[in-house]
Amino acid sequence: MPTRSGGPDWTALASRVGDRLASVEWPLERCLAEPGGKDCAAFFASARNPYFLGDNPALTQTMGWVDAWVSQPSNRVLEAASAADIAAAINFARDQGIRLVVKGGGHSYAGGSNAADSLLIWTRRMNAIEVHDAFTPDGSDVEPTPAVSVGAGAIWGEVYKQVCAGAGRYVQGGGCLTVGVAGLIQSGGFGSLSKAFGTAASSLVEAEVVTADGVIRIVNAVRDPELFFALKGGGGGTFGVVTRVTLRTHDMPATIGAVFADISARSDEAYRALIARMLQFYADDLYNPHWGEQIGFRPDNVLRISMLCQGLSQQQVETLWGPFWAWLRDRPDDFAFSDPTAIVLEARQFWDPDFLRTLPGIVLTDDQPGANQDRIYWAGNRGESGQFLHAFASAWVPSTSLEPALQGSLAAGLFEASRHWSITLHTNKGLAGSPDDVRERVRTQTATNPVVTDSFALAICGAEGPPAYPGVRGFEPDVGLARRQAERVRSAMNALKAHVPAEGSYVSESDYFEADWEQAFWGENYARLQKVKVTYDPDNLFRIHHGVAPKS
């Protein structure tokens, strides 16, 4: 919708929300004016800190994607304090014909949390967390369940600290500690332990949301059930502005463990054998609710293991992996690797900032002056902060590929893919191997593409550069390199798909240029989501790249 001539009357909105409405100060403006200045160099150094980016409404966690989008500031920002604030902003934007953007954590790879000349609804300060011993959704007569209510602007690190480390309950959220709560749920929401507990969306029992008509709604399985369904995986910033979510909590596992190793094969033939042995070991011993996270395959013939587990003892983990390490040690002419790391913690410690800071190399801390030392993030996520994407793609890998007769095809596909670019199996993002009730909730009660419940992993292949911005001399993205790497990523995914019927894609981790995105993200659920969109947002006030839209 075009803005009316003469521009919006911002004073009208300010009269409703006060000084919570502000102009947006864009740090990169100084860089564009003085690219060689000290302030500019300091900015790009700070962009490796996700809290620095998250604390500024003008910035996004990913700074752009070559040939796709680049981060741009809004005209005004509403630092929302309540659903009423957001309703006022929605009514104003609708009546004035202004583009709306919604941001909590700002982690959208596709650029959904920014747009030029827009009104930004920033929910970051709406981060209250309340743990319930027994919660019953409004208007429902179901049995009360332990739950937690979370403001839409909270990030998962804050939630885990209070719910997991503090209250001793497990809540299913994202793996990255600085991802926003509401956005993750609306996209589906996978975490390290999803093989055991499902998606964040499948744990949602109620939400408060402001729709395009400015109405504040409490939605659940009995109140606006179709809108509730759409919020569980139908895409963030698409059906309204979520202001609060209530999630079912689970009994805390006794332990959380991790296994890390880099294994180098000395020849292509040895690497093929290593991939095959890894897949056999996974299928026989790790394909269950205890295990999740990543197995990576690199062009330099290195296999990288970064796996997490729940509910196992140190002895059980070491016994389980013993035969795999022995197989490698028996072949010193083929493989080289240092002693693997296997660690098992009391589960609460896994989300306790005080404890995690005692482990070398595991977490980093917000280094802004005066920052709370509980503001931690996984050291492995540092490279994602401020990244400028070159390419990204994903596909669900079917569980049938783990059958003995088909493992060879999967191994061949991974080897051929790794000749082009690194490719990783995220085993926690495929729910085959999960308990039946976990899979059933995701399949029948969320909008996520149902193929996820018959897939054992999400294959991800991507390339990125350091923090950069077009036009800033010395800090511009390398467009030529990006395009070459994008071609290699496409070749890697095509090589995998030539051997394995991998299909679909995860909406939050997908190709910006995905052609068949409606089917890839939502499959048979897309038609149902379109009907919800027509009912609650017929004029498409809430629009994002590759978001559900009313029928034209």
Phi, psi and omega per residue, in radians:
M1 nan 2.236 -3.132
P2 -1.262 2.622 3.055
T3 -1.261 2.451 -3.139
R4 -1.120 2.625 -3.124
S5 -1.017 2.505 -3.119
G6 1.609 -0.220 3.104
G7 1.448 2.858 -3.097
P8 -1.252 2.623 3.068
D9 -1.604 1.498 -3.064
W10 -1.086 -0.433 -3.140
T11 -1.106 -0.500 3.136
A12 -1.149 -0.713 3.095
L13 -1.267 -0.686 3.134
A14 -1.041 -0.568 3.131
S15 -1.144 -0.372 3.141
R16 -1.622 -0.601 -3.000
V17 -2.045 -0.073 3.064
G18 1.194 -2.531 -3.049
D19 -1.355 0.103 3.019
R20 -1.279 -0.235 3.001
L21 -1.668 2.248 -3.077
A22 -2.553 2.762 2.954
S23 -1.212 2.723 -3.103
V24 -1.730 2.125 3.052
E25 -1.620 2.178 -3.017
W26 -1.866 1.909 -3.096
P27 -1.014 -0.547 -3.092
L28 -1.233 -0.258 3.107
E29 -1.072 -0.671 3.103
R30 -1.180 -0.614 3.120
C31 -1.165 -0.703 3.133
L32 -1.162 -0.573 -3.141
A33 -1.382 -0.673 -3.125
E34 -2.337 1.316 -3.031
P35 -1.108 -0.405 -3.128
G36 -1.633 0.066 -3.076
G37 -1.319 2.840 -3.141
K38 -1.135 -0.607 -3.139
D39 -1.083 -0.621 -3.126
C40 -1.187 -0.817 3.113
A41 -1.070 -0.686 3.128
A42 -1.146 -0.656 3.127
F43 -1.068 -0.861 -3.083
F44 -1.203 -0.477 3.018
A45 -1.210 -0.725 3.137
S46 -1.192 -0.415 -3.104
A47 -1.162 -0.159 3.024
R48 -1.438 -0.014 3.107
N49 -1.829 1.946 -3.091
P50 -1.092 -0.454 3.117
Y51 -1.271 -0.629 3.051
F52 -1.013 -0.767 3.133
L53 -1.233 -0.749 -3.081
G54 -1.208 -0.425 -3.103
D55 -1.425 -0.130 -3.087
N56 -2.026 2.094 -3.092
P57 -1.133 -0.288 -3.117
A58 -1.460 -0.165 -2.993
L59 -1.982 2.754 3.102
T60 -2.226 2.702 -3.056
Q61 -1.179 -0.563 2.963
T62 -1.862 2.290 -3.004
M63 -1.533 -0.137 3.082
G64 2.788 -3.105 -3.136
W65 -2.511 2.117 -3.074
V66 -0.992 2.281 -3.130
D67 1.189 0.192 -3.121
A68 -2.157 -1.127 -3.100
W69 -2.745 2.852 3.066
V70 -2.421 2.468 -3.090
S71 -1.062 2.284 -3.131
Q72 -2.369 2.523 -3.103
P73 -1.388 2.672 3.011
S74 -1.336 2.928 3.061
N75 -1.322 -0.790 3.116
R76 -2.353 2.697 3.071
V77 -2.199 2.358 2.958
L78 -1.784 1.940 3.055
E79 -1.463 1.489 -2.932
A80 -1.141 2.436 3.077
A81 -1.974 -0.205 -3.066
S82 -2.776 2.884 3.040
A83 -1.101 -0.560 3.116
A84 -1.118 -0.698 3.045
D85 -0.982 -0.814 -3.074
I86 -1.182 -0.678 3.089
A87 -1.057 -0.718 3.120
A88 -1.102 -0.721 3.137
A89 -1.161 -0.709 3.128
I90 -1.116 -0.807 3.130
N91 -1.069 -0.708 3.137
F92 -1.135 -0.844 -3.117
A93 -1.111 -0.715 3.128
R94 -1.103 -0.810 -3.087
D95 -1.244 -0.542 -3.099
Q96 -1.618 -0.134 -3.108
G97 1.223 0.686 -3.091
I98 -1.775 2.492 3.066
R99 -1.177 2.322 3.103
L100 -1.829 2.476 3.000
V101 -2.292 2.455 3.126
V102 -2.064 2.290 3.136
K103 -2.459 2.323 2.965
G104 -1.981 -1.368 3.103
G105 -1.509 -0.445 3.104
G106 1.325 0.513 -3.058
H107 -1.677 0.265 -3.076
S108 -1.171 2.066 3.068
Y109 -1.172 -0.523 -3.083
A110 -1.546 0.062 3.074
G111 1.453 0.339 -3.069
G112 -1.219 -0.251 -3.088
S113 -1.769 0.381 3.037
N114 -2.691 2.660 3.041
A115 -2.897 2.434 3.128
A116 -1.159 2.596 3.036
D117 0.988 0.614 -3.104
S118 -1.954 2.996 2.922
L119 -1.767 2.062 -3.128
L120 -1.639 2.138 2.964
I121 -1.635 1.891 -3.054
W122 -1.825 1.995 -3.042
T123 -1.683 0.080 -2.952
R124 -0.938 -0.601 -3.097
R125 -1.436 -0.126 3.082
M126 -1.555 1.308 -2.961
N127 -2.181 0.445 3.124
A128 -1.155 2.523 -3.132
I129 -2.248 2.220 3.138
E130 -2.297 2.087 -3.140
V131 -1.564 2.314 3.140
H132 -1.971 2.303 2.994
D133 -1.242 -0.580 -3.141
A134 -2.610 2.155 -3.100
F135 -2.245 2.319 3.053
T136 -2.072 2.149 3.124
P137 -1.001 2.579 -3.106
D138 -1.009 2.226 3.100
G139 1.399 0.060 -3.061
S140 -1.828 2.679 3.070
D141 -1.988 0.360 3.122
V142 -1.270 2.840 3.125
E143 -1.100 2.333 3.093
P144 -1.011 2.598 -3.119
T145 -2.346 2.560 2.993
P146 -1.018 2.427 -3.034
A147 -2.748 3.038 3.032
V148 -2.442 2.338 3.042
S149 -1.750 2.327 -3.013
V150 -2.345 2.307 3.026
G151 -1.114 2.579 -2.991
A152 -1.092 -0.419 -3.081
G153 -1.560 -0.048 3.117
A154 -1.146 2.697 3.017
I155 -1.905 2.805 -2.953
W156 -1.165 -0.527 3.101
G157 -1.049 -0.667 3.110
E158 -1.155 -0.710 -3.122
V159 -1.180 -0.809 -3.134
Y160 -1.074 -0.682 -3.140
K161 -1.051 -0.783 -3.060
Q162 -1.400 -0.711 -3.040
V163 -1.495 -0.863 -3.046
C164 -1.429 -1.012 -3.122
A165 -1.230 -0.624 -3.062
G166 -1.500 -1.043 -3.040
A167 -1.531 -0.189 3.112
G168 1.278 0.431 3.054
R169 -2.010 2.660 3.096
Y170 -1.755 2.329 3.031
V171 -2.132 2.321 -3.106
Q172 -1.393 2.054 3.101
G173 -2.413 -2.671 -3.087
G174 -1.583 2.870 3.117
G175 -1.344 -0.653 -3.138
C176 -1.370 2.254 -3.019
L177 -1.267 -0.319 -3.088
T178 -1.811 0.129 3.069
V179 -1.284 2.496 3.123
G180 -1.256 2.531 -3.071
V181 -1.168 -0.916 -3.004
A182 -1.150 -0.728 -3.127
G183 -1.119 -0.694 3.140
L184 -1.101 -0.772 -3.134
I185 -1.104 -0.750 -3.105
Q186 -1.187 -0.330 3.089
S187 -1.671 -0.105 -3.116
G188 2.140 -1.200 2.938
G189 1.625 1.563 3.077
F190 -1.824 2.498 3.055
G191 -2.273 -3.119 -3.067
S192 -1.042 -0.538 -3.048
L193 -1.851 0.396 -3.101
S194 -1.115 -0.445 3.090
K195 -1.056 -0.493 3.138
A196 -1.667 -0.626 -2.948
F197 -2.065 -0.001 3.110
G198 1.442 -2.768 -3.120
T199 -1.651 2.860 3.033
A200 -1.071 -0.677 3.137
A201 -1.057 -0.656 -3.110
S202 -1.287 -0.219 3.068
S203 -1.653 -0.088 -3.123
L204 -1.237 2.196 3.112
V205 -1.942 -0.309 3.109
E206 -2.901 2.666 3.078
A207 -2.541 2.599 2.928
E208 -1.773 2.298 -3.068
V209 -2.542 2.498 3.065
V210 -1.844 2.122 -3.076
T211 -1.619 3.084 -3.005
A212 -1.096 -0.355 3.086
D213 -1.485 0.052 3.129
G214 1.430 0.167 -3.110
V215 -1.539 2.307 3.064
I216 -1.529 2.083 -3.042
R217 -2.105 2.475 2.919
I218 -1.747 2.038 -3.044
V219 -2.079 2.518 3.095
N220 -2.810 -2.808 -3.057
A221 -1.200 -0.294 3.138
V222 -2.035 -0.302 3.096
R223 -1.939 2.044 -3.059
D224 0.868 0.981 -3.015
P225 -1.097 -0.550 -3.141
E226 -1.260 -0.655 3.044
L227 -1.140 -0.701 3.092
F228 -1.029 -0.765 3.094
F229 -1.037 -0.768 -3.086
A230 -1.137 -0.582 3.133
L231 -1.223 -0.270 -3.107
K232 -1.686 1.141 3.050
G233 1.938 0.013 -3.105
G234 -1.423 -0.016 3.094
G235 1.948 2.289 -3.129
G236 -1.235 2.576 3.085
G237 1.149 0.487 -3.016
T238 -1.996 -0.667 -3.014
F239 -1.964 -0.089 -3.114
G240 2.746 -3.067 3.094
V241 -1.853 1.926 3.105
V242 -1.287 2.286 -3.108
T243 -1.937 -0.444 3.125
R244 -2.716 2.515 3.079
V245 -2.231 2.615 3.011
T246 -2.155 2.154 -3.041
L247 -2.027 2.438 3.010
R248 -1.102 2.400 3.012
T249 -1.835 2.820 -3.024
H250 -2.192 2.802 3.014
D251 -1.027 2.378 -3.122
M252 -1.266 2.301 2.996
P253 -1.038 2.695 3.137
A254 -1.174 -0.622 -3.041
T255 -2.452 2.729 2.924
I256 -2.198 2.319 -3.122
G257 -2.279 2.906 3.139
A258 -2.537 2.570 3.056
V259 -2.277 2.208 -3.141
F260 -2.224 2.404 3.064
A261 -2.866 2.550 2.951
D262 -2.034 2.163 -3.103
I263 -2.079 2.184 -3.106
S264 -1.860 2.171 3.065
A265 -1.575 2.449 -3.031
R266 -1.502 -0.076 3.119
S267 -2.719 2.857 3.076
D268 -1.079 -0.694 -3.141
E269 -1.085 -0.738 3.112
A270 -1.159 -0.629 3.140
Y271 -1.154 -0.708 3.070
R272 -1.026 -0.762 3.138
A273 -1.133 -0.661 3.131
L274 -1.133 -0.769 3.120
I275 -1.059 -0.783 3.140
A276 -1.084 -0.737 -3.132
R277 -1.174 -0.673 3.113
M278 -1.093 -0.757 -3.141
L279 -1.155 -0.674 3.097
Q280 -1.125 -0.774 3.121
F281 -1.091 -0.747 3.118
Y282 -1.069 -0.853 -3.090
A283 -1.073 -0.661 -3.072
D284 -1.415 -0.617 -2.914
D285 -2.215 -0.329 -3.050
L286 -2.006 -0.131 -3.063
Y287 -1.471 1.283 -3.058
N288 -2.857 3.025 -3.069
P289 -1.137 -0.198 -3.120
H290 -1.313 -0.495 -2.905
W291 -2.055 2.543 3.062
G292 -2.714 -3.031 3.137
E293 1.453 -2.564 -2.637
Q294 -2.090 2.521 2.971
I295 -2.243 2.031 -3.038
G296 -1.897 2.550 -3.094
F297 -2.204 2.051 -2.973
R298 -1.955 2.724 3.132
P299 -1.100 -0.406 -3.139
D300 -1.521 0.338 3.099
N301 1.140 0.565 3.040
V302 -1.863 2.295 3.018
L303 -1.795 2.162 -3.094
R304 -1.913 2.169 -3.141
I305 -1.890 2.166 3.051
S306 -2.417 1.384 -3.024
M307 -1.905 2.524 3.063
L308 -2.071 2.677 3.103
C309 -2.448 2.857 3.075
Q310 -2.369 2.533 3.030
G311 1.383 0.263 3.133
L312 -2.078 2.633 3.095
S313 -1.511 2.916 3.078
Q314 -1.009 -0.747 -3.128
Q315 -1.135 -0.728 3.124
Q316 -1.089 -0.719 3.130
V317 -1.127 -0.815 -3.115
E318 -1.144 -0.664 3.115
T319 -1.165 -0.712 -3.115
L320 -1.102 -0.773 -3.073
W321 -1.482 -0.223 -3.070
G322 -0.896 -0.858 -3.125
P323 -1.097 -0.568 3.121
F324 -1.183 -0.792 3.097
W325 -1.121 -0.649 3.137
A326 -1.124 -0.697 3.112
W327 -1.027 -0.712 3.128
L328 -1.202 -0.780 -3.087
R329 -1.164 -0.439 3.102
D330 -1.296 -0.101 -3.075
R331 -2.244 1.040 -3.078
P332 -1.132 -0.395 3.113
D333 -1.326 -0.288 -3.083
D334 -1.823 -0.509 -2.986
F335 -2.375 2.580 3.042
A336 -2.279 2.309 3.062
F337 -2.824 2.558 3.058
S338 -1.431 2.976 -3.129
D339 -0.988 2.224 3.127
P340 -1.192 2.764 3.077
T341 -1.752 2.219 3.040
A342 -2.330 2.095 -3.093
I343 -2.384 2.404 3.098
V344 -2.193 2.267 -3.094
L345 -2.061 2.730 2.882
E346 -1.081 2.312 -2.867
A347 -0.988 -0.692 -3.113
R348 -1.042 -0.553 -3.105
Q349 -1.124 -0.453 -3.051
F350 -1.104 -0.399 3.135
W351 -2.096 0.331 -3.129
D352 -1.690 1.891 -3.089
P353 -0.967 -0.700 -3.117
D354 -1.058 -0.746 -3.137
F355 -1.261 -0.781 -3.073
L356 -1.066 -0.567 3.127
R357 -1.178 -0.292 3.126
T358 -1.439 -0.199 -3.114
L359 -1.653 2.064 -3.067
P360 -1.108 2.288 3.001
G361 1.368 0.097 -3.068
I362 -1.578 -0.821 -3.127
V363 -2.228 2.751 2.981
L364 -2.069 2.827 -3.047
T365 -2.110 2.535 3.047
D366 -0.893 2.093 -3.071
D367 -1.762 0.290 3.051
Q368 -1.242 2.567 -3.125
P369 -0.956 2.268 3.081
G370 1.340 0.142 -3.074
A371 -1.193 2.512 3.038
N372 -1.110 2.266 -3.087
Q373 -1.240 -0.154 3.038
D374 -1.368 -0.126 3.132
R375 -1.440 1.411 -3.090
I376 -1.825 2.858 2.983
Y377 -2.629 2.684 -3.111
W378 -1.104 2.327 3.136
A379 -1.020 -0.564 3.137
G380 -1.167 -0.290 3.125
N381 -1.598 -0.065 -3.056
R382 -1.027 -0.685 -3.108
G383 -1.143 -0.327 3.127
E384 -1.432 -0.382 -3.069
S385 -1.241 2.136 3.134
G386 1.314 0.111 -3.078
Q387 -1.024 2.657 2.970
F388 -1.995 1.913 -2.999
L389 -1.222 2.470 3.021
H390 -1.784 -0.648 3.138
A391 -2.918 2.734 3.085
F392 -2.831 2.412 3.115
A393 -2.710 2.689 3.103
S394 -2.600 2.797 3.088
A395 -2.759 2.512 3.110
W396 -1.368 2.313 -3.119
V397 -1.776 2.079 -3.020
P398 -1.164 2.603 -3.131
S399 -1.140 -0.427 3.123
T400 -1.066 -0.400 3.139
S401 -1.152 -0.288 3.119
L402 -1.548 -0.109 3.090
E403 -1.130 2.485 -3.045
P404 -0.873 -0.686 -3.090
A405 -1.239 -0.318 -3.060
L406 -1.960 -0.110 3.132
Q407 -1.044 -0.581 3.135
G408 -1.109 -0.655 3.104
S409 -1.174 -0.716 3.103
L410 -1.121 -0.754 3.126
A411 -1.079 -0.731 3.122
A412 -1.123 -0.706 3.125
G413 -1.127 -0.705 3.128
L414 -1.204 -0.691 3.102
F415 -1.109 -0.839 -3.115
E416 -1.120 -0.686 3.103
A417 -1.081 -0.719 -3.088
S418 -1.231 -0.201 3.044
R419 -1.245 -0.397 -3.113
H420 -1.694 -0.758 -3.059
W421 -2.879 2.837 3.079
S422 -1.148 2.432 3.109
I423 -2.389 2.503 -3.006
T424 -2.268 2.386 2.991
L425 -1.620 2.025 3.056
H426 -1.648 1.660 -2.973
T427 -1.294 -0.306 3.083
N428 -1.397 -0.172 -3.093
K429 -1.787 0.245 2.922
G430 -2.207 2.342 -2.954
L431 -1.745 0.018 2.944
A432 -1.084 2.342 -3.019
G433 1.738 -0.179 3.066
S434 -1.423 2.844 3.032
P435 -1.004 2.621 -3.081
D436 -1.004 -0.703 -3.100
D437 -1.195 -0.566 3.085
V438 -1.137 -0.824 3.137
R439 -1.122 -0.687 -3.110
E440 -1.138 -0.701 3.120
R441 -1.102 -0.734 3.137
V442 -1.182 -0.741 -3.079
R443 -1.170 -0.717 -2.978
T444 -1.794 -0.329 -3.013
Q445 -2.036 0.005 3.100
T446 -2.221 2.858 -3.091
A447 -1.531 -0.103 -3.130
T448 -1.002 2.529 3.110
N449 -0.881 2.134 -3.073
P450 -1.043 -0.282 -3.137
V451 -1.092 -0.320 -3.132
V452 -1.085 -0.517 -3.080
T453 -1.363 -0.227 3.072
D454 -1.944 0.275 -3.140
S455 -2.046 2.469 -3.103
F456 -1.634 -0.225 -3.108
A457 -2.801 2.811 2.949
L458 -1.869 2.086 3.062
A459 -1.447 2.199 -3.124
I460 -2.150 2.373 3.102
C461 -2.414 2.168 -3.086
G462 -2.667 2.855 3.099
A463 -2.491 2.543 -3.095
E464 -2.671 2.833 3.034
G465 -2.027 3.043 -3.139
P466 -1.216 3.028 3.087
P467 -0.882 2.281 -3.058
A468 -2.745 2.879 3.075
Y469 -2.716 2.339 3.138
P470 -1.040 2.373 3.082
G471 1.583 -0.133 3.120
V472 -1.695 1.800 -3.053
R473 -1.003 2.249 -3.106
G474 1.577 -0.225 -3.125
F475 -2.348 0.514 3.133
E476 -1.501 2.570 3.040
P477 -1.136 2.541 3.113
D478 -1.480 1.631 -3.008
V479 -1.144 -0.719 3.131
G480 -1.068 -0.822 3.101
L481 -1.076 -0.744 -3.117
A482 -1.041 -0.772 -3.120
R483 -1.181 -0.647 3.084
R484 -1.148 -0.727 3.128
Q485 -1.201 -0.615 3.097
A486 -1.073 -0.662 3.110
E487 -1.159 -0.669 3.120
R488 -1.187 -0.651 3.072
V489 -1.101 -0.775 3.107
R490 -1.066 -0.729 3.136
S491 -1.111 -0.684 3.124
A492 -1.110 -0.812 -3.140
M493 -1.151 -0.661 3.104
N494 -1.133 -0.650 3.122
A495 -1.127 -0.743 3.091
L496 -1.077 -0.828 -3.065
K497 -1.207 -0.332 3.068
A498 -1.207 -0.380 -3.111
H499 -1.922 -0.397 -3.005
V500 -2.312 2.369 3.121
P501 -1.349 0.967 3.087
A502 -1.221 2.405 -3.058
E503 -2.518 2.894 3.092
G504 1.185 -3.001 -3.129
S505 -2.873 2.749 3.106
Y506 -1.605 2.187 -2.983
V507 -0.951 -0.647 -3.095
S508 -1.382 -0.340 -3.091
E509 -2.321 1.335 -2.986
S510 -2.478 3.005 3.136
D511 -1.363 2.185 3.090
Y512 -0.975 -0.515 -3.060
F513 -1.743 0.273 3.117
E514 -0.925 2.134 -3.066
A515 -1.338 -0.813 -3.074
D516 -1.760 0.933 -2.966
W517 -1.154 -0.593 -3.126
E518 -1.045 -0.826 3.128
Q519 -1.253 -0.693 -3.082
A520 -1.093 -0.774 -3.053
F521 -1.401 -0.674 -2.944
W522 -2.227 -0.203 3.100
G523 0.955 -2.300 -3.081
E524 -1.172 -0.215 -3.133
N525 -1.421 -0.197 -3.031
Y526 -1.097 -0.738 -3.130
A527 -1.069 -0.683 3.107
R528 -1.144 -0.715 3.121
L529 -1.130 -0.650 3.110
Q530 -1.075 -0.683 3.119
K531 -1.120 -0.683 3.086
V532 -1.102 -0.747 3.135
K533 -1.058 -0.768 3.133
V534 -1.076 -0.656 -3.104
T535 -1.265 -0.753 -2.967
Y536 -1.841 -0.303 3.128
D537 -2.597 1.111 -3.048
P538 -1.129 -0.437 -3.127
D539 -1.652 0.109 3.066
N540 1.005 0.800 3.050
L541 -1.067 -0.711 3.128
F542 -1.651 1.857 -3.088
R543 -2.372 2.408 3.100
I544 -2.404 2.898 3.080
H545 -1.069 2.243 -3.133
H546 0.963 0.754 3.050
G547 -1.822 2.694 3.113
V548 -1.001 2.301 -3.112
A549 -2.274 2.702 3.058
P550 -1.074 2.681 3.082
K551 -1.085 2.382 -3.130
S552 -1.413 nan nan
